[in-house]
Amino acid sequence: MSGLKRIDYSDNGTPLVALHGKPAGQARAAVAVFPTFMNSTPGVEAKARELINEGYEVLIGDFYGPEAPADPDEAFVALEKLRGDPPAMRQRLRATLDLLSELAPDLPHLAIGFCLGGMAVLEMARDGQDLLAVASFHGLLETRLPAQDRPKARMLVCHGDRDELVPRSHVMAFWEEMDQVGADWHFHSYANVGHGFTAKVGLDGSSNPAFDASADRQSWQAMLGLFDEILSNPRT
């Protein structure tokens, strides 16, 4: 396995920085990884390395470019700015997928994301981007641009039932939205689990009280299982 290598790219003139990694042998598929609202973190990079160990080529995308936040307060401002213009946000996400297509043109493409990244991959699916599957971990479910057509991607949503950022009303609205367009979706909800359940370390570097080892393990295995199913038995 090689380490994660910095790659510079851009979105309509905004400079961005991705992190790219490949397995030692032939990759099974290429995975775009979208991080939390803090942009790439050691925790997200550890997840990317787990994917490399499973035989996947990975590319961690950049949400912000030079405006990358230095602390949570800046991150909330940057997040709201990004979410405030949904078409521009989707274009920013497409820039990462375009780079992945350049790096791995002959591989199937998948995407995963955490927190804001979880919302991002669902937006990519809603946008009809060319992905076999997306997996959202404690992602936001609300959208200003609901799906109008059946997404190309199969969708896995891994959600903590006590996520303070995603009330039950958002869950039910997402289910109804997906049903209306005939999406192929799986929704895994973990009882008594809050937001950020895959992160062992919090924003201040201390242990994250929201981390849940069981939900983290089960959600990751669900993703690997779905990817294996899709890659082993591709649908026509």
Secondary structure, 3 states (H helix, E strand, C coil): CCCCEEEEEEECCEEEEEEEECCCCCCCCEEEEECECCECCHHHHHHHHHHHHCCCEEEECCCCHHHCCCCHHHHHHHHHHHHCCHHHHHHHHHHHHHHHHHHCCCCCEEEEEECHHHHHHHHHHHCCCCCCEEEEECCCCCCCCCCCCCCCCEEEEEEECCCCCCCHHHHHHHHHHHHHCCCCEEEEEECCCCCCCCCCECCCCCECCCCCHHHHHHHHHHHHHHHHHHHHCCCC
